[in-house]
Amino acid sequence: MNLNLEGKKAVITGASHGIGLAIKESLEEEGVEVWDFSRTNGFDLMTEEGILKAKEILSTYDRDIIINNVGGMGRCQMPEFRTVM
């Protein structure tokens, strides 16, 4: 399938398994540069440290696509999480 996404940049949270991984792999097959913000890659977005780490990277990273697939936001320790993405 060609979705005309080649050269685009995407950020996906929770992309280490399940639906997130399937989305990541599909986008990569389309030629999208994908940043995987998941716990297995050192981004535990349920903690302030993980959110700040992601925020630092995202502040200098242009992105065309954002897929927020992280679960358990009720446990998030940083209320302003939604402003990071």
Secondary structure, 3 states (H helix, E strand, C coil): CCCCCCCCEEEEECCCCHHHHHHHHHHHHCCCEEEEECHHHCCCCCCHHHHHHHHHHHCCCCCCEEEECCCCHHHCCCCCHHHHC
